[in-house]
Amino acid sequence: MSEAAPNHRTIVVMPAHNAARTLEATVDAIPREWVDELILVDDSSTDETLEVAERLRISTLWHPHNAGYGANQKTCYLHALQRGADIVVMLHPDGQYAPDLIPSMVRPIVAGEADLVLGSRFLPDARSALAGGMPRFKWYANRGLTALQNRMMGTQLAECHTGYRAYSRKLLLEVPWLRNAIGFSFDSEVLYQAAHMRFPIVEVPCRTRYFEEASSIRFKAASIYAIKSMWIGVRLFLHRARLVRDPRFTPSPRQVPVPDSRAVGDSDIPAATP
């Protein structure tokens, strides 16, 4: 168990695609006392991501084909659960989200206050993201989509489109995220599911960091993502109205034995490379 989160096995998962230039700096910035294990899933990168991960001695899985952002997360969460995770933090290896926020992401789950923690770039106020370098058109798009999704979900979240998230084991066992899309809309689906199933959600302020190496969704993909995010909201409305049954919004609670990997000591994050 991590020193700072006793009785909670915390695993950081990193969905990676062409992250060779930023991976080492991201790993070095992780507060090791808060994390029991680090898992990277490589979605068929064409750069040296796997070589860098091997040099850093990170537990690594790889996809033989590029399957998509959502498919990558599915592999991440499946492996983390099977490794006995009580808390799973998704950290992008491109450096856009600060690893030193991990303690703030973990604490609400340890305290029993949340099953989903979001790192919001719009806290402490909505203009925080602009100050951090978020392009203005993305700021407006994010604000508009967040307002619409809040109405659909019945929530009051500052941001619905952050990629920095922490999940409890309970949520990952009950929310049927394996039924979700394999692309970028996966994140929106999980959020709709968590809100519909009344899992407590907490937001913590997250600094915005935009730079050349950080991955960024293109305009066409962003437009498709926005449409799909709204369509999922429509599907949730139809499901709640009992007009269309959507299996994504039907919980699947299961009691799964915790594997013996909790006792494994050699899976801890390695010391920083010199």
Backbone as CSV, one residue per row, in Angstrom:
resi,resn,N_x,N_y,N_z,CA_x,CA_y,CA_z,C_x,C_y,C_z
1,MET,0.837,-1.192,0.000,0.000,0.000,0.000,0.878,1.251,0.000
2,SER,0.376,2.301,-0.595,1.146,3.539,-0.633,1.271,4.117,0.769
3,GLU,2.385,4.818,1.021,2.638,5.384,2.338,1.582,6.422,2.715
4,ALA,1.147,7.215,1.733,0.236,8.320,2.023,-1.236,7.925,1.965
5,ALA,-1.529,6.760,1.410,-2.916,6.291,1.337,-2.980,4.861,1.868
6,PRO,-2.825,4.673,3.174,-2.812,3.324,3.744,-4.128,2.605,3.500
7,ASN,-4.019,1.290,3.317,-5.166,0.421,3.074,-5.838,0.698,1.729
8,HIS,-5.191,1.439,0.879,-5.701,1.691,-0.467,-4.558,1.497,-1.464
9,ARG,-4.729,0.527,-2.332,-3.719,0.294,-3.370,-4.026,1.240,-4.535
10,THR,-3.133,2.172,-4.798,-3.330,3.177,-5.831,-2.455,2.863,-7.042
11,ILE,-3.079,2.752,-8.187,-2.360,2.483,-9.430,-2.600,3.631,-10.399
12,VAL,-1.523,4.150,-10.955,-1.605,5.177,-11.991,-1.506,4.486,-13.350
13,VAL,-2.484,4.743,-14.204,-2.462,4.181,-15.561,-2.202,5.306,-16.549
14,MET,-1.430,4.992,-17.576,-1.039,5.991,-18.555,-1.369,5.477,-19.955
15,PRO,-2.453,5.971,-20.566,-2.781,5.585,-21.945,-1.868,6.348,-22.896
16,ALA,-0.980,5.637,-23.568,0.081,6.303,-24.333,-0.042,6.056,-25.831
17,HIS,0.287,7.095,-26.579,0.454,6.975,-28.029,1.470,8.034,-28.464
18,ASN,2.635,7.570,-28.877,3.721,8.469,-29.297,4.074,9.474,-28.199
19,ALA,4.396,8.935,-27.030,4.694,9.774,-25.871,6.169,9.722,-25.483
20,ALA,7.038,9.322,-26.396,8.447,9.113,-26.060,9.119,10.380,-25.539
21,ARG,8.776,11.548,-26.077,9.474,12.783,-25.723,9.086,13.317,-24.347
22,THR,7.927,12.920,-23.842,7.432,13.490,-22.583,7.297,12.466,-21.461
23,LEU,7.446,11.193,-21.767,7.154,10.142,-20.791,8.075,10.208,-19.578
24,GLU,9.372,10.332,-19.787,10.303,10.298,-18.656,10.064,11.457,-17.701
25,ALA,9.862,12.654,-18.237,9.621,13.815,-17.377,8.332,13.645,-16.587
26,THR,7.314,13.055,-17.214,6.048,12.827,-16.517,6.224,11.841,-15.376
27,VAL,6.927,10.743,-15.639,7.143,9.719,-14.615,7.976,10.280,-13.464
28,ASP,9.008,11.056,-13.786,9.869,11.610,-12.738,9.110,12.551,-11.804
29,ALA,8.034,13.157,-12.296,7.276,14.132,-11.496,6.195,13.489,-10.638
30,ILE,5.993,12.188,-10.744,4.956,11.514,-9.959,5.387,11.398,-8.497
31,PRO,4.536,11.813,-7.558,4.867,11.665,-6.128,4.799,10.194,-5.725
32,ARG,5.948,9.562,-5.607,6.017,8.099,-5.467,5.348,7.568,-4.215
33,GLU,5.345,8.375,-3.134,4.767,7.880,-1.879,3.259,7.710,-1.964
34,TRP,2.623,8.254,-3.008,1.176,8.145,-3.182,0.775,7.024,-4.128
35,VAL,1.739,6.357,-4.743,1.432,5.415,-5.823,2.087,4.073,-5.556
36,ASP,1.312,3.006,-5.733,1.835,1.661,-5.550,2.380,1.061,-6.840
37,GLU,1.780,1.427,-7.940,2.218,0.838,-9.214,1.863,1.778,-10.356
38,LEU,2.666,1.722,-11.386,2.467,2.516,-12.592,2.338,1.577,-13.781
39,ILE,1.263,1.746,-14.546,1.017,0.899,-15.715,0.880,1.786,-16.948
40,LEU,1.612,1.473,-17.990,1.490,2.172,-19.266,0.934,1.215,-20.310
41,VAL,-0.065,1.685,-21.065,-0.604,0.913,-22.182,-0.294,1.684,-23.459
42,ASP,0.501,1.077,-24.319,0.911,1.726,-25.560,-0.027,1.314,-26.693
43,ASP,-0.665,2.324,-27.302,-1.639,2.059,-28.361,-0.955,2.100,-29.727
44,SER,-0.025,1.156,-29.920,0.679,0.989,-31.197,1.383,2.270,-31.633
45,SER,2.252,2.785,-30.766,3.016,3.989,-31.094,3.998,3.726,-32.227
46,THR,4.317,4.781,-32.939,5.300,4.687,-34.025,6.628,5.326,-33.629
47,ASP,6.724,5.815,-32.386,7.991,6.365,-31.916,8.608,5.405,-30.895
48,GLU,9.460,5.907,-30.003,10.196,5.043,-29.068,9.518,4.948,-27.704
49,THR,8.196,5.099,-27.651,7.502,5.044,-26.364,7.811,3.760,-25.602
50,LEU,7.758,2.619,-26.273,8.008,1.345,-25.592,9.438,1.250,-25.090
51,GLU,10.386,1.741,-25.867,11.785,1.689,-25.455,12.015,2.550,-24.211
52,VAL,11.410,3.740,-24.182,11.552,4.609,-23.014,10.905,3.960,-21.790
53,ALA,9.705,3.387,-21.968,9.019,2.726,-20.854,9.840,1.569,-20.313
54,GLU,10.468,0.817,-21.204,11.306,-0.307,-20.767,12.514,0.202,-19.980
55,ARG,13.118,1.281,-20.438,14.275,1.838,-19.731,13.881,2.335,-18.343
56,LEU,12.671,2.855,-18.223,12.189,3.345,-16.931,11.638,2.236,-16.051
57,ARG,11.604,1.016,-16.584,11.105,-0.167,-15.860,9.653,0.005,-15.432
58,ILE,8.852,0.515,-16.368,7.415,0.665,-16.139,6.702,-0.607,-16.578
59,SER,5.724,-1.039,-15.808,4.873,-2.149,-16.227,4.112,-1.735,-17.485
60,THR,4.338,-2.451,-18.579,3.849,-1.989,-19.883,3.074,-3.073,-20.615
61,LEU,1.962,-2.658,-21.214,1.222,-3.497,-22.150,1.161,-2.730,-23.463
62,TRP,0.994,-3.459,-24.567,0.927,-2.774,-25.855,-0.133,-3.396,-26.751
63,HIS,-0.736,-2.522,-27.551,-1.704,-2.958,-28.550,-0.981,-3.191,-29.878
64,PRO,-1.208,-4.319,-30.530,-0.568,-4.549,-31.833,-1.128,-3.659,-32.930
65,HIS,-2.315,-3.083,-32.699,-2.933,-2.176,-33.665,-3.405,-0.934,-32.907
66,ASN,-3.439,0.194,-33.587,-3.952,1.421,-32.980,-5.459,1.281,-32.817
67,ALA,-5.913,1.171,-31.566,-7.324,0.872,-31.310,-8.129,2.086,-30.916
68,GLY,-7.472,3.130,-30.404,-8.199,4.328,-30.013,-8.056,4.640,-28.535
69,TYR,-8.363,5.886,-28.191,-8.203,6.400,-26.828,-9.074,5.633,-25.838
70,GLY,-10.324,5.368,-26.205,-11.199,4.619,-25.313,-10.754,3.186,-25.144
71,ALA,-10.333,2.556,-26.231,-9.844,1.181,-26.159,-8.614,1.094,-25.272
72,ASN,-7.757,2.100,-25.351,-6.569,2.135,-24.507,-6.969,2.177,-23.034
73,GLN,-7.929,3.029,-22.696,-8.376,3.112,-21.303,-8.971,1.800,-20.826
74,LYS,-9.692,1.110,-21.676,-10.270,-0.172,-21.275,-9.177,-1.149,-20.851
75,THR,-8.106,-1.207,-21.631,-6.988,-2.072,-21.265,-6.360,-1.608,-19.955
76,CYS,-6.213,-0.285,-19.807,-5.654,0.269,-18.570,-6.446,-0.177,-17.352
77,TYR,-7.759,0.016,-17.391,-8.582,-0.245,-16.211,-8.715,-1.741,-15.930
78,LEU,-8.814,-2.533,-16.975,-8.874,-3.981,-16.775,-7.627,-4.482,-16.061
79,HIS,-6.485,-4.026,-16.523,-5.243,-4.506,-15.920,-5.094,-3.988,-14.493
80,ALA,-5.471,-2.724,-14.264,-5.358,-2.162,-12.920,-6.255,-2.910,-11.938
81,LEU,-7.476,-3.220,-12.349,-8.379,-3.971,-11.476,-7.811,-5.344,-11.163
82,GLN,-7.265,-5.996,-12.172,-6.707,-7.332,-11.965,-5.416,-7.300,-11.154
83,ARG,-4.807,-6.122,-11.051,-3.631,-5.942,-10.207,-4.021,-5.491,-8.801
84,GLY,-5.332,-5.483,-8.511,-5.782,-5.218,-7.154,-5.951,-3.762,-6.793
85,ALA,-6.137,-2.883,-7.778,-6.255,-1.454,-7.485,-7.525,-1.139,-6.703
86,ASP,-7.390,-0.307,-5.674,-8.529,0.288,-4.982,-8.853,1.651,-5.580
87,ILE,-7.814,2.333,-6.068,-7.950,3.635,-6.716,-7.132,3.614,-7.996
88,VAL,-7.733,4.082,-9.085,-7.030,4.149,-10.366,-7.010,5.601,-10.816
89,VAL,-5.817,6.127,-11.022,-5.643,7.480,-11.522,-5.201,7.407,-12.974
90,MET,-5.942,8.083,-13.859,-5.516,8.160,-15.254,-4.699,9.427,-15.450
91,LEU,-3.446,9.238,-15.834,-2.536,10.353,-16.068,-2.010,10.270,-17.496
92,HIS,-2.254,11.299,-18.291,-1.734,11.313,-19.654,-0.217,11.473,-19.624
93,PRO,0.516,10.693,-20.385,1.978,10.776,-20.356,2.544,11.912,-21.206
94,ASP,1.684,12.753,-21.773,2.170,13.839,-22.627,2.522,15.098,-21.847
95,GLY,2.339,15.076,-20.521,2.731,16.203,-19.702,1.711,17.319,-19.608
96,GLN,0.534,17.150,-20.207,-0.460,18.220,-20.162,-1.068,18.374,-18.776
97,TYR,-1.135,17.273,-18.023,-1.676,17.316,-16.669,-0.547,17.072,-15.669
98,ALA,-0.499,17.890,-14.626,0.608,17.854,-13.674,0.518,16.641,-12.753
99,PRO,1.543,15.778,-12.718,1.526,14.609,-11.837,1.463,14.966,-10.362
100,ASP,1.950,16.153,-9.979,1.947,16.492,-8.557,0.545,16.730,-8.003
101,LEU,-0.472,16.655,-8.859,-1.853,16.776,-8.404,-2.409,15.435,-7.914
102,ILE,-1.671,14.357,-8.105,-2.167,13.025,-7.737,-2.662,12.951,-6.294
103,PRO,-1.959,13.503,-5.300,-2.501,13.456,-3.931,-3.880,14.080,-3.809
104,SER,-4.114,15.193,-4.488,-5.433,15.835,-4.444,-6.488,14.989,-5.138
105,MET,-6.090,14.195,-6.126,-7.025,13.321,-6.821,-7.396,12.112,-5.956
106,VAL,-6.447,11.649,-5.168,-6.643,10.428,-4.384,-7.379,10.678,-3.075
107,ARG,-7.094,11.804,-2.430,-7.635,12.047,-1.087,-9.153,11.923,-0.981
108,PRO,-9.956,12.510,-1.902,-11.413,12.399,-1.745,-11.911,10.953,-1.794
109,ILE,-11.223,10.088,-2.543,-11.635,8.686,-2.608,-11.246,7.971,-1.323
110,VAL,-10.053,8.230,-0.814,-9.615,7.637,0.447,-10.554,8.046,1.576
111,ALA,-11.003,9.296,1.534,-11.883,9.813,2.590,-13.329,9.353,2.433
112,GLY,-13.647,8.657,1.363,-15.013,8.204,1.132,-15.937,9.289,0.638
113,GLU,-15.367,10.395,0.135,-16.179,11.518,-0.338,-16.516,11.414,-1.822
114,ALA,-15.815,10.581,-2.554,-16.012,10.506,-4.005,-15.659,9.125,-4.518
115,ASP,-16.283,8.763,-5.634,-15.877,7.588,-6.403,-15.257,8.000,-7.735
116,LEU,-15.433,9.273,-8.086,-14.826,9.831,-9.291,-14.320,11.224,-8.953
117,VAL,-13.044,11.473,-9.231,-12.446,12.787,-9.012,-11.966,13.319,-10.357
118,LEU,-12.350,14.558,-10.660,-11.990,15.204,-11.915,-11.015,16.342,-11.654
119,GLY,-9.951,16.406,-12.420,-9.048,17.541,-12.365,-9.567,18.622,-13.298
120,SER,-10.188,19.648,-12.744,-10.866,20.659,-13.550,-9.944,21.836,-13.871
121,ARG,-9.839,22.139,-15.161,-9.042,23.281,-15.608,-9.806,24.588,-15.470
122,PHE,-11.064,24.533,-15.036,-11.896,25.725,-14.892,-12.086,26.125,-13.430
123,LEU,-11.311,25.528,-12.559,-11.264,25.923,-11.157,-9.900,26.526,-10.852
124,PRO,-9.820,27.527,-9.990,-10.873,28.057,-9.116,-11.906,28.928,-9.822
125,ASP,-11.619,29.384,-11.053,-12.634,30.120,-11.802,-12.512,29.751,-13.266
126,ALA,-13.527,30.101,-14.038,-13.623,29.649,-15.419,-12.485,30.156,-16.295
127,ARG,-11.888,31.297,-15.946,-10.846,31.878,-16.777,-9.465,31.315,-16.455
128,SER,-9.382,30.396,-15.517,-8.106,29.783,-15.178,-7.494,29.071,-16.380
129,ALA,-8.337,28.422,-17.167,-7.839,27.683,-18.325,-7.211,28.609,-19.357
130,LEU,-7.807,29.783,-19.576,-7.240,30.743,-20.526,-5.876,31.224,-20.047
131,ALA,-5.763,31.457,-18.760,-4.491,31.902,-18.198,-3.409,30.840,-18.375
132,GLY,-3.826,29.560,-18.429,-2.878,28.468,-18.599,-2.548,28.159,-20.044
133,GLY,-3.153,28.896,-20.986,-2.801,28.712,-22.384,-3.813,27.976,-23.227
134,MET,-4.980,27.650,-22.669,-5.989,26.972,-23.486,-6.431,27.894,-24.619
135,PRO,-6.423,27.420,-25.884,-6.894,28.244,-26.993,-8.320,28.714,-26.756
136,ARG,-8.614,29.951,-27.149,-9.910,30.547,-26.835,-11.074,29.761,-27.430
137,PHE,-10.905,29.220,-28.669,-12.019,28.482,-29.272,-12.304,27.207,-28.489
138,LYS,-11.257,26.590,-27.920,-11.469,25.399,-27.099,-12.134,25.773,-25.781
139,TRP,-11.792,26.925,-25.258,-12.401,27.388,-24.015,-13.903,27.549,-24.199
140,TYR,-14.304,28.238,-25.271,-15.731,28.447,-25.534,-16.447,27.112,-25.788
141,ALA,-15.811,26.234,-26.575,-16.428,24.940,-26.874,-16.605,24.117,-25.601
142,ASN,-15.581,24.096,-24.772,-15.637,23.340,-23.520,-16.721,23.881,-22.602
143,ARG,-16.772,25.215,-22.478,-17.779,25.828,-21.615,-19.198,25.513,-22.097
144,GLY,-19.401,25.598,-23.415,-20.725,25.329,-23.960,-21.143,23.883,-23.777
145,LEU,-20.232,22.953,-24.095,-20.552,21.532,-23.948,-20.768,21.167,-22.481
146,THR,-19.958,21.743,-21.600,-20.112,21.460,-20.171,-21.478,21.916,-19.673
147,ALA,-21.927,23.105,-20.113,-23.242,23.603,-19.696,-24.354,22.673,-20.164
148,LEU,-24.265,22.206,-21.402,-25.287,21.304,-21.933,-25.275,19.968,-21.201
149,GLN,-24.080,19.435,-20.960,-24.000,18.147,-20.285,-24.483,18.237,-18.837
150,ASN,-24.186,19.332,-18.174,-24.699,19.496,-16.809,-26.223,19.431,-16.786
151,ARG,-26.865,20.038,-17.770,-28.324,19.999,-17.839,-28.810,18.573,-18.091
152,MET,-28.116,17.864,-18.946,-28.513,16.491,-19.263,-28.304,15.550,-18.078
153,MET,-27.224,15.771,-17.306,-26.884,14.864,-16.213,-27.482,15.295,-14.880
154,GLY,-27.915,16.553,-14.789,-28.394,17.055,-13.514,-27.263,17.353,-12.553
155,THR,-26.110,17.775,-13.084,-24.937,18.069,-12.269,-24.597,19.548,-12.370
156,GLN,-23.607,19.956,-11.604,-23.120,21.335,-11.638,-21.594,21.334,-11.673
157,LEU,-21.041,20.622,-12.609,-19.593,20.489,-12.720,-18.993,21.707,-13.422
158,ALA,-17.786,22.076,-13.005,-17.096,23.196,-13.653,-16.577,22.788,-15.020
159,GLU,-16.202,21.497,-15.181,-15.713,21.005,-16.471,-16.061,19.541,-16.628
160,CYS,-16.606,19.205,-17.796,-16.956,17.810,-18.096,-15.966,17.142,-19.051
161,HIS,-14.909,17.862,-19.460,-14.071,17.350,-20.545,-12.598,17.264,-20.188
162,THR,-12.312,17.137,-18.909,-10.940,16.927,-18.496,-10.540,15.469,-18.699
163,GLY,-9.266,15.258,-19.021,-8.750,13.902,-19.159,-8.008,13.428,-17.925
164,TYR,-8.037,14.244,-16.857,-7.351,13.881,-15.625,-8.400,13.377,-14.647
165,ARG,-8.363,12.074,-14.343,-9.430,11.461,-13.560,-8.895,10.407,-12.602
166,ALA,-9.608,10.227,-11.488,-9.322,9.150,-10.556,-10.625,8.422,-10.251
167,TYR,-10.561,7.107,-10.225,-11.751,6.273,-10.027,-11.562,5.349,-8.836
168,SER,-12.657,5.081,-8.127,-12.639,4.059,-7.088,-12.827,2.685,-7.734
169,ARG,-12.394,1.665,-7.032,-12.603,0.297,-7.512,-14.094,0.005,-7.665
170,LYS,-14.890,0.483,-6.703,-16.332,0.245,-6.742,-16.932,0.770,-8.044
171,LEU,-16.575,1.984,-8.429,-17.116,2.544,-9.672,-16.706,1.700,-10.878
172,LEU,-15.436,1.330,-10.938,-14.951,0.587,-12.106,-15.536,-0.819,-12.181
173,LEU,-15.998,-1.350,-11.046,-16.636,-2.664,-11.060,-18.122,-2.587,-11.418
174,GLU,-18.770,-1.472,-11.131,-20.216,-1.379,-11.332,-20.615,-0.665,-12.621
175,VAL,-19.833,0.312,-13.043,-20.156,1.029,-14.284,-19.702,0.184,-15.479
176,PRO,-20.600,-0.127,-16.421,-20.247,-1.006,-17.541,-19.487,-0.283,-18.657
177,TRP,-18.300,0.227,-18.336,-17.521,1.005,-19.295,-16.961,0.164,-20.444
178,LEU,-16.947,-1.149,-20.294,-16.510,-1.995,-21.415,-17.476,-1.908,-22.593
179,ARG,-18.706,-1.423,-22.333,-19.698,-1.269,-23.402,-19.549,0.065,-24.130
180,ASN,-18.620,0.890,-23.682,-18.485,2.227,-24.242,-17.688,2.236,-25.538
181,ALA,-17.606,3.423,-26.141,-16.901,3.605,-27.410,-15.402,3.401,-27.227
182,ILE,-14.709,3.171,-28.332,-13.258,3.000,-28.284,-12.525,4.306,-28.606
183,GLY,-13.263,5.362,-28.924,-12.656,6.636,-29.272,-12.715,7.640,-28.136
184,PHE,-12.614,8.928,-28.481,-12.537,9.988,-27.477,-13.823,10.157,-26.680
185,SER,-14.963,9.740,-27.199,-16.214,9.915,-26.467,-16.318,8.994,-25.253
186,PHE,-15.360,8.090,-25.095,-15.340,7.191,-23.936,-15.435,7.978,-22.629
187,ASP,-14.661,9.072,-22.517,-14.659,9.859,-21.287,-16.041,10.418,-20.965
188,SER,-16.723,10.950,-21.988,-18.059,11.493,-21.765,-19.031,10.402,-21.328
189,GLU,-18.923,9.233,-21.926,-19.816,8.134,-21.567,-19.648,7.751,-20.101
190,VAL,-18.399,7.647,-19.647,-18.156,7.284,-18.245,-18.750,8.333,-17.313
191,LEU,-18.620,9.597,-17.679,-19.155,10.656,-16.830,-20.681,10.598,-16.764
192,TYR,-21.326,10.413,-17.914,-22.782,10.238,-17.923,-23.189,9.043,-17.064
193,GLN,-22.459,7.945,-17.201,-22.782,6.740,-16.448,-22.653,6.976,-14.947
194,ALA,-21.547,7.596,-14.533,-21.317,7.838,-13.113,-22.392,8.745,-12.525
195,ALA,-22.761,9.793,-13.269,-23.797,10.709,-12.784,-25.148,10.004,-12.708
196,HIS,-25.483,9.217,-13.726,-26.764,8.517,-13.745,-26.870,7.514,-12.601
197,MET,-25.766,6.833,-12.293,-25.769,5.824,-11.238,-25.475,6.428,-9.866
198,ARG,-25.440,7.754,-9.812,-25.327,8.511,-8.569,-24.048,8.233,-7.783
199,PHE,-22.961,8.028,-8.495,-21.674,7.964,-7.823,-21.238,9.391,-7.469
200,PRO,-20.781,9.627,-6.261,-20.347,10.983,-5.883,-19.124,11.418,-6.695
201,ILE,-19.190,12.630,-7.227,-18.138,13.186,-8.073,-17.589,14.442,-7.404
202,VAL,-16.280,14.546,-7.329,-15.608,15.708,-6.749,-14.645,16.267,-7.794
203,GLU,-14.554,17.598,-7.847,-13.588,18.255,-8.726,-12.490,18.914,-7.895
204,VAL,-11.272,18.887,-8.430,-10.158,19.598,-7.803,-9.513,20.485,-8.862
205,PRO,-8.993,21.643,-8.483,-8.362,22.535,-9.469,-7.158,21.876,-10.133
206,CYS,-7.068,22.063,-11.425,-5.985,21.463,-12.212,-5.395,22.529,-13.129
207,ARG,-4.096,22.730,-13.058,-3.445,23.712,-13.921,-3.507,23.285,-15.384
208,THR,-3.710,24.233,-16.257,-3.710,23.974,-17.692,-2.308,24.159,-18.233
209,ARG,-1.834,23.170,-18.992,-0.484,23.263,-19.544,-0.529,22.871,-21.027
210,TYR,-0.411,23.865,-21.887,-0.390,23.633,-23.326,1.005,23.936,-23.856
211,PHE,1.573,22.988,-24.587,2.876,23.193,-25.202,2.975,22.253,-26.400
212,GLU,4.064,22.369,-27.156,4.158,21.684,-28.448,4.014,20.175,-28.344
213,GLU,4.644,19.563,-27.313,4.624,18.102,-27.224,3.312,17.544,-26.697
214,ALA,2.500,18.394,-26.060,1.241,17.907,-25.489,0.271,17.542,-26.602
215,SER,-0.368,16.397,-26.458,-1.319,15.961,-27.477,-2.534,16.867,-27.456
216,SER,-3.139,17.035,-28.613,-4.319,17.888,-28.709,-5.232,17.341,-29.800
217,ILE,-6.494,17.222,-29.479,-7.457,16.696,-30.429,-7.682,17.702,-31.561
218,ARG,-7.681,17.232,-32.811,-7.835,18.102,-33.973,-9.279,18.569,-34.099
219,PHE,-9.456,19.609,-34.956,-10.780,20.241,-35.061,-11.836,19.236,-35.518
220,LYS,-11.528,18.445,-36.550,-12.515,17.485,-37.052,-12.872,16.461,-35.978
221,ALA,-11.825,15.925,-35.326,-12.073,14.947,-34.268,-12.823,15.581,-33.107
222,ALA,-12.494,16.846,-32.800,-13.180,17.543,-31.709,-14.653,17.738,-32.023
223,SER,-14.953,18.040,-33.286,-16.354,18.220,-33.694,-17.129,16.908,-33.568
224,ILE,-16.501,15.825,-33.995,-17.143,14.510,-33.878,-17.349,14.150,-32.416
225,TYR,-16.331,14.469,-31.600,-16.430,14.208,-30.154,-17.600,14.973,-29.546
226,ALA,-17.770,16.235,-29.926,-18.860,17.054,-29.380,-20.215,16.460,-29.753
227,ILE,-20.359,16.060,-31.012,-21.620,15.476,-31.475,-21.931,14.182,-30.714
228,LYS,-20.907,13.335,-30.583,-21.110,12.068,-29.886,-21.430,12.293,-28.406
229,SER,-20.792,13.291,-27.797,-21.061,13.581,-26.391,-22.516,13.991,-26.190
230,MET,-23.037,14.801,-27.109,-24.437,15.216,-27.016,-25.371,14.033,-27.298
231,TRP,-25.000,13.196,-28.237,-25.839,12.042,-28.568,-25.942,11.089,-27.372
232,ILE,-24.844,10.928,-26.635,-24.891,10.083,-25.450,-25.880,10.655,-24.441
233,GLY,-25.903,11.987,-24.334,-26.871,12.628,-23.459,-28.300,12.365,-23.890
234,VAL,-28.532,12.373,-25.195,-29.867,12.054,-25.717,-30.226,10.611,-25.373
235,ARG,-29.249,9.714,-25.528,-29.497,8.303,-25.206,-29.818,8.138,-23.712
236,LEU,-29.137,8.913,-22.871,-29.434,8.849,-21.440,-30.855,9.328,-21.166
237,PHE,-31.283,10.418,-21.824,-32.644,10.912,-21.653,-33.658,9.848,-22.070
238,LEU,-33.428,9.210,-23.200,-34.347,8.168,-23.682,-34.371,6.969,-22.740
239,HIS,-33.206,6.641,-22.178,-33.133,5.524,-21.238,-33.912,5.848,-19.963
240,ARG,-33.721,7.069,-19.454,-34.431,7.468,-18.235,-35.940,7.522,-18.457
241,ALA,-36.339,7.891,-19.676,-37.763,7.959,-20.012,-38.329,6.578,-20.348
242,ARG,-37.461,5.557,-20.325,-37.837,4.174,-20.629,-38.377,4.023,-22.051
243,LEU,-37.860,4.849,-22.946,-38.230,4.743,-24.358,-37.263,3.840,-25.111
244,VAL,-35.990,3.866,-24.708,-34.962,3.015,-25.302,-34.075,2.508,-24.174
245,ARG,-33.940,1.204,-24.060,-33.067,0.653,-23.027,-31.631,0.663,-23.539
246,ASP,-30.754,1.336,-22.817,-29.350,1.411,-23.210,-28.514,0.656,-22.181
247,PRO,-27.850,-0.435,-22.580,-27.088,-1.244,-21.614,-25.940,-0.478,-20.961
248,ARG,-25.529,0.638,-21.560,-24.460,1.424,-20.947,-24.893,2.036,-19.627
249,PHE,-26.196,2.197,-19.441,-26.696,2.848,-18.233,-27.335,1.865,-17.260
250,THR,-27.033,0.589,-17.433,-27.500,-0.442,-16.511,-26.314,-0.935,-15.704
251,PRO,-26.265,-0.668,-14.404,-25.089,-1.052,-13.604,-24.903,-2.554,-13.559
252,SER,-23.650,-2.951,-13.381,-23.310,-4.374,-13.325,-22.486,-4.661,-12.081
253,PRO,-23.101,-4.565,-10.885,-22.331,-4.786,-9.654,-21.868,-6.230,-9.540
254,ARG,-20.580,-6.399,-9.238,-20.018,-7.738,-9.049,-19.011,-7.697,-7.922
255,GLN,-18.982,-8.740,-7.140,-17.964,-8.884,-6.119,-16.828,-9.707,-6.719
256,VAL,-15.713,-9.049,-6.957,-14.581,-9.719,-7.586,-13.475,-9.884,-6.555
257,PRO,-12.948,-11.096,-6.381,-11.865,-11.292,-5.410,-10.665,-10.425,-5.762
258,VAL,-10.036,-9.883,-4.733,-8.830,-9.089,-4.958,-7.671,-10.040,-5.182
259,PRO,-6.901,-9.889,-6.261,-5.803,-10.811,-6.544,-4.665,-10.679,-5.561
260,ASP,-3.794,-11.688,-5.562,-2.664,-11.696,-4.641,-1.627,-10.644,-4.987
261,SER,-1.805,-9.940,-6.102,-0.811,-8.952,-6.527,-0.687,-7.802,-5.548
262,ARG,-1.656,-7.678,-4.606,-1.535,-6.646,-3.576,-0.230,-6.806,-2.802
263,ALA,0.209,-8.048,-2.667,1.379,-8.300,-1.858,2.680,-8.200,-2.646
264,VAL,2.552,-8.003,-3.951,3.744,-7.952,-4.786,4.508,-6.671,-4.487
265,GLY,5.793,-6.774,-4.188,6.575,-5.595,-3.834,7.416,-5.061,-4.956
266,ASP,7.733,-5.912,-5.954,8.641,-5.471,-7.004,7.931,-4.738,-8.123
267,SER,6.617,-4.434,-7.942,5.893,-3.710,-8.980,5.836,-2.224,-8.706
268,ASP,6.465,-1.780,-7.620,6.425,-0.356,-7.284,7.116,0.460,-8.348
269,ILE,6.786,1.736,-8.407,7.413,2.623,-9.375,8.905,2.688,-9.087
270,PRO,9.740,2.555,-10.089,11.187,2.581,-9.848,11.666,3.963,-9.451
271,ALA,12.827,3.990,-8.862,13.419,5.272,-8.507,13.727,6.058,-9.761
272,ALA,13.771,7.388,-9.624,14.020,8.243,-10.780,15.373,7.900,-11.382
273,THR,15.418,7.856,-12.701,16.671,7.580,-13.380,17.587,8.783,-13.286
274,PRO,18.880,8.556,-13.168,19.796,9.686,-13.033,19.914,10.469,-14.322
